[in-house]
Amino acid sequence: MKRTNEEYETILQSLSRQHGMSIVEIADLARMFASMEIDPLEEKGKVFVFDRNPRTAPIDLDDFSSFSTSVPPPDANVNLFEAMAECRRDAENCQWALNHDLSLEHLRAISLNQLAWQQFWAVRHPNPAMRELFAKRVKEGEAAITENAERAEEQLRRRLRLI
């Protein structure tokens, strides 16, 4: 039986009174338990806390389009719902940055951010088929980064020969 938002609110209020905690604290606990229930990883590493700073700002003075400089490692002890929200925020902001700033520095930062998220979800996504898809994307992304680095080195060597 599916409950309404009002029924959930009543349950949260009741738990709040019973345990002397705020509704926000009770809701955070509920999200934590739900995250643990869907998380495929049994053994977790260090606790990871999403820090809104440092974030990298692709466009100078534009805090609204920044993305994470630190993505949780695949074995991090982290709430998957928070990770998903942060991942979505990063994906949207990386897309915005790609549409507005194509400097090499930012392209590399965006590539590394998205690769790190793919590495995370290749291990932690609740759906096995999605883990497989992310693992495939990780291999493709790592190959592309290696190929681009090799091409950049070759171009640098050619330019240095011309000097």
Short mmCIF file of the C-alpha atoms (twelve columns), coordinates in Angstrom:
data_MODEL
# 
_entry.id   MODEL 
# 
loop_
_atom_site.group_PDB 
_atom_site.id 
_atom_site.type_symbol 
_atom_site.label_atom_id 
_atom_site.label_alt_id 
_atom_site.label_comp_id 
_atom_site.label_asym_id 
_atom_site.label_seq_id 
_atom_site.Cartn_x 
_atom_site.Cartn_y 
_atom_site.Cartn_z 
_atom_site.pdbx_PDB_model_num 
ATOM 1   C CA . MET A 1   0.000  0.000  0.000   1 
ATOM 2   C CA . LYS A 2   1.393  3.354  -1.045  1 
ATOM 3   C CA . ARG A 3   1.223  6.124  1.526   1 
ATOM 4   C CA . THR A 4   0.458  9.784  0.926   1 
ATOM 5   C CA . ASN A 5   2.836  12.614 1.780   1 
ATOM 6   C CA . GLU A 6   0.548  13.554 4.651   1 
ATOM 7   C CA . GLU A 7   0.781  10.020 6.080   1 
ATOM 8   C CA . TYR A 8   4.580  10.127 5.859   1 
ATOM 9   C CA . GLU A 9   4.594  13.521 7.556   1 
ATOM 10  C CA . THR A 10  2.446  12.133 10.395  1 
ATOM 11  C CA . ILE A 11  4.835  9.194  10.813  1 
ATOM 12  C CA . LEU A 12  7.835  11.558 10.883  1 
ATOM 13  C CA . GLN A 13  6.159  13.776 13.473  1 
ATOM 14  C CA . SER A 14  5.367  10.769 15.639  1 
ATOM 15  C CA . LEU A 15  8.932  9.440  15.427  1 
ATOM 16  C CA . SER A 16  10.249 12.932 16.137  1 
ATOM 17  C CA . ARG A 17  8.276  13.141 19.380  1 
ATOM 18  C CA . GLN A 18  9.131  9.560  20.403  1 
ATOM 19  C CA . HIS A 19  12.880 9.980  19.965  1 
ATOM 20  C CA . GLY A 20  13.388 13.650 20.811  1 
ATOM 21  C CA . MET A 21  14.778 14.405 17.359  1 
ATOM 22  C CA . SER A 22  13.746 16.934 14.744  1 
ATOM 23  C CA . ILE A 23  11.763 15.827 11.718  1 
ATOM 24  C CA . VAL A 24  14.791 16.695 9.572   1 
ATOM 25  C CA . GLU A 25  16.993 14.374 11.648  1 
ATOM 26  C CA . ILE A 26  14.418 11.575 11.409  1 
ATOM 27  C CA . ALA A 27  14.111 12.109 7.642   1 
ATOM 28  C CA . ASP A 28  17.919 12.023 7.297   1 
ATOM 29  C CA . LEU A 29  17.985 8.711  9.170   1 
ATOM 30  C CA . ALA A 30  15.249 7.315  6.924   1 
ATOM 31  C CA . ARG A 31  17.222 8.339  3.812   1 
ATOM 32  C CA . MET A 32  20.351 6.773  5.274   1 
ATOM 33  C CA . PHE A 33  18.568 3.457  5.906   1 
ATOM 34  C CA . ALA A 34  16.981 3.527  2.439   1 
ATOM 35  C CA . SER A 35  20.404 4.190  0.900   1 
ATOM 36  C CA . MET A 36  21.910 1.258  2.781   1 
ATOM 37  C CA . GLU A 37  19.057 -0.957 1.581   1 
ATOM 38  C CA . ILE A 38  19.715 -0.302 -2.129  1 
ATOM 39  C CA . ASP A 39  23.520 -0.078 -1.961  1 
ATOM 40  C CA . PRO A 40  25.148 -3.124 -3.625  1 
ATOM 41  C CA . LEU A 41  28.442 -2.594 -1.777  1 
ATOM 42  C CA . GLU A 42  28.758 -4.461 1.507   1 
ATOM 43  C CA . GLU A 43  32.226 -3.381 2.673   1 
ATOM 44  C CA . LYS A 44  32.663 0.369  2.588   1 
ATOM 45  C CA . GLY A 45  35.741 2.542  2.929   1 
ATOM 46  C CA . LYS A 46  36.104 5.918  4.581   1 
ATOM 47  C CA . VAL A 47  33.166 8.252  5.127   1 
ATOM 48  C CA . PHE A 48  32.828 10.793 2.323   1 
ATOM 49  C CA . VAL A 49  31.121 14.108 2.983   1 
ATOM 50  C CA . PHE A 50  30.128 16.276 0.056   1 
ATOM 51  C CA . ASP A 51  31.749 19.628 0.484   1 
ATOM 52  C CA . ARG A 52  30.246 22.473 -1.457  1 
ATOM 53  C CA . ASN A 53  33.746 23.925 -1.469  1 
ATOM 54  C CA . PRO A 54  36.110 23.431 -3.095  1 
ATOM 55  C CA . ARG A 55  34.235 23.288 -6.336  1 
ATOM 56  C CA . THR A 56  35.660 24.386 -9.623  1 
ATOM 57  C CA . ALA A 57  34.008 27.314 -11.373 1 
ATOM 58  C CA . PRO A 58  34.134 26.869 -15.139 1 
ATOM 59  C CA . ILE A 59  33.202 30.489 -15.749 1 
ATOM 60  C CA . ASP A 60  34.863 33.174 -13.636 1 
ATOM 61  C CA . LEU A 61  32.620 34.499 -10.869 1 
ATOM 62  C CA . ASP A 62  29.848 32.038 -11.706 1 
ATOM 63  C CA . ASP A 63  29.236 29.987 -8.578  1 
ATOM 64  C CA . PHE A 64  25.999 28.600 -9.957  1 
ATOM 65  C CA . SER A 65  27.694 26.457 -12.594 1 
ATOM 66  C CA . SER A 66  30.477 24.930 -10.533 1 
ATOM 67  C CA . PHE A 67  31.081 21.202 -10.271 1 
ATOM 68  C CA . SER A 68  32.790 18.947 -7.757  1 
ATOM 69  C CA . THR A 69  36.551 18.867 -7.574  1 
ATOM 70  C CA . SER A 70  36.209 15.784 -5.398  1 
ATOM 71  C CA . VAL A 71  33.983 12.827 -6.287  1 
ATOM 72  C CA . PRO A 72  33.625 9.964  -3.786  1 
ATOM 73  C CA . PRO A 73  35.746 6.897  -4.506  1 
ATOM 74  C CA . PRO A 74  33.705 3.825  -5.457  1 
ATOM 75  C CA . ASP A 75  34.040 2.284  -1.985  1 
ATOM 76  C CA . ALA A 76  33.210 5.471  -0.046  1 
ATOM 77  C CA . ASN A 77  30.814 5.306  2.859   1 
ATOM 78  C CA . VAL A 78  28.297 7.736  1.393   1 
ATOM 79  C CA . ASN A 79  24.545 8.172  1.118   1 
ATOM 80  C CA . LEU A 80  23.620 7.098  -2.427  1 
ATOM 81  C CA . PHE A 81  20.761 9.603  -2.615  1 
ATOM 82  C CA . GLU A 82  23.163 12.454 -1.837  1 
ATOM 83  C CA . ALA A 83  25.625 11.027 -4.355  1 
ATOM 84  C CA . MET A 84  22.925 10.920 -7.037  1 
ATOM 85  C CA . ALA A 85  21.880 14.520 -6.345  1 
ATOM 86  C CA . GLU A 86  25.501 15.688 -6.459  1 
ATOM 87  C CA . CYS A 87  26.144 13.681 -9.635  1 
ATOM 88  C CA . ARG A 88  23.098 15.227 -11.343 1 
ATOM 89  C CA . ARG A 89  24.174 18.717 -10.269 1 
ATOM 90  C CA . ASP A 90  27.651 18.079 -11.655 1 
ATOM 91  C CA . ALA A 91  26.306 16.681 -14.951 1 
ATOM 92  C CA . GLU A 92  24.049 19.693 -15.470 1 
ATOM 93  C CA . ASN A 93  26.775 22.166 -14.568 1 
ATOM 94  C CA . CYS A 94  29.370 20.383 -16.704 1 
ATOM 95  C CA . GLN A 95  26.962 20.538 -19.651 1 
ATOM 96  C CA . TRP A 96  26.415 24.248 -19.039 1 
ATOM 97  C CA . ALA A 97  30.185 24.798 -18.881 1 
ATOM 98  C CA . LEU A 98  30.706 22.879 -22.133 1 
ATOM 99  C CA . ASN A 99  28.231 25.208 -23.807 1 
ATOM 100 C CA . HIS A 100 29.994 28.334 -22.503 1 
ATOM 101 C CA . ASP A 101 33.706 27.667 -21.991 1 
ATOM 102 C CA . LEU A 102 35.815 25.258 -24.020 1 
ATOM 103 C CA . SER A 103 39.237 25.980 -22.539 1 
ATOM 104 C CA . LEU A 104 41.519 22.936 -22.333 1 
ATOM 105 C CA . GLU A 105 41.746 23.317 -18.563 1 
ATOM 106 C CA . HIS A 106 37.985 23.123 -18.144 1 
ATOM 107 C CA . LEU A 107 37.528 20.353 -20.705 1 
ATOM 108 C CA . ARG A 108 40.028 18.246 -18.770 1 
ATOM 109 C CA . ALA A 109 38.386 19.037 -15.418 1 
ATOM 110 C CA . ILE A 110 34.963 18.135 -16.819 1 
ATOM 111 C CA . SER A 111 36.282 14.877 -18.326 1 
ATOM 112 C CA . LEU A 112 37.897 13.854 -15.045 1 
ATOM 113 C CA . ASN A 113 34.768 14.754 -13.057 1 
ATOM 114 C CA . GLN A 114 32.509 12.704 -15.301 1 
ATOM 115 C CA . LEU A 115 34.954 9.769  -15.398 1 
ATOM 116 C CA . ALA A 116 35.109 9.756  -11.579 1 
ATOM 117 C CA . TRP A 117 31.299 9.655  -11.381 1 
ATOM 118 C CA . GLN A 118 31.207 6.784  -13.882 1 
ATOM 119 C CA . GLN A 119 33.788 4.889  -11.795 1 
ATOM 120 C CA . PHE A 120 31.642 5.457  -8.708  1 
ATOM 121 C CA . TRP A 121 28.382 4.275  -10.332 1 
ATOM 122 C CA . ALA A 122 30.100 1.283  -11.990 1 
ATOM 123 C CA . VAL A 123 30.405 -0.097 -8.443  1 
ATOM 124 C CA . ARG A 124 27.546 1.534  -6.552  1 
ATOM 125 C CA . HIS A 125 24.525 1.807  -8.839  1 
ATOM 126 C CA . PRO A 126 21.674 -0.291 -7.397  1 
ATOM 127 C CA . ASN A 127 20.865 -1.776 -10.834 1 
ATOM 128 C CA . PRO A 128 23.379 -4.402 -12.112 1 
ATOM 129 C CA . ALA A 129 22.701 -3.518 -15.763 1 
ATOM 130 C CA . MET A 130 23.513 0.121  -15.051 1 
ATOM 131 C CA . ARG A 131 26.720 -0.885 -13.228 1 
ATOM 132 C CA . GLU A 132 27.705 -2.782 -16.363 1 
ATOM 133 C CA . LEU A 133 26.936 0.223  -18.572 1 
ATOM 134 C CA . PHE A 134 28.963 2.556  -16.350 1 
ATOM 135 C CA . ALA A 135 31.883 0.087  -16.312 1 
ATOM 136 C CA . LYS A 136 31.837 0.096  -20.126 1 
ATOM 137 C CA . ARG A 137 31.828 3.906  -20.148 1 
ATOM 138 C CA . VAL A 138 34.769 3.941  -17.726 1 
ATOM 139 C CA . LYS A 139 36.827 1.794  -20.109 1 
ATOM 140 C CA . GLU A 140 35.880 4.031  -23.040 1 
ATOM 141 C CA . GLY A 141 36.633 7.200  -21.069 1 
ATOM 142 C CA . GLU A 142 39.998 5.958  -19.847 1 
ATOM 143 C CA . ALA A 143 40.925 4.921  -23.400 1 
ATOM 144 C CA . ALA A 144 39.928 8.343  -24.756 1 
ATOM 145 C CA . ILE A 145 41.956 10.148 -22.079 1 
ATOM 146 C CA . THR A 146 45.008 7.988  -22.865 1 
ATOM 147 C CA . GLU A 147 44.585 8.551  -26.601 1 
ATOM 148 C CA . ASN A 148 44.223 12.326 -26.155 1 
ATOM 149 C CA . ALA A 149 47.313 12.463 -23.936 1 
ATOM 150 C CA . GLU A 150 49.328 10.544 -26.546 1 
ATOM 151 C CA . ARG A 151 48.148 12.864 -29.324 1 
ATOM 152 C CA . ALA A 152 48.982 15.932 -27.246 1 
ATOM 153 C CA . GLU A 153 52.484 14.577 -26.556 1 
ATOM 154 C CA . GLU A 154 53.019 13.893 -30.257 1 
ATOM 155 C CA . GLN A 155 51.908 17.404 -31.210 1 
ATOM 156 C CA . LEU A 156 54.217 18.863 -28.578 1 
ATOM 157 C CA . ARG A 157 57.160 16.791 -29.900 1 
ATOM 158 C CA . ARG A 158 56.443 17.996 -33.461 1 
ATOM 159 C CA . ARG A 159 56.304 21.621 -32.350 1 
ATOM 160 C CA . LEU A 160 59.516 21.299 -30.363 1 
ATOM 161 C CA . ARG A 161 61.279 19.909 -33.468 1 
ATOM 162 C CA . LEU A 162 60.245 23.031 -35.388 1 
ATOM 163 C CA . ILE A 163 61.905 25.313 -32.830 1 
# 
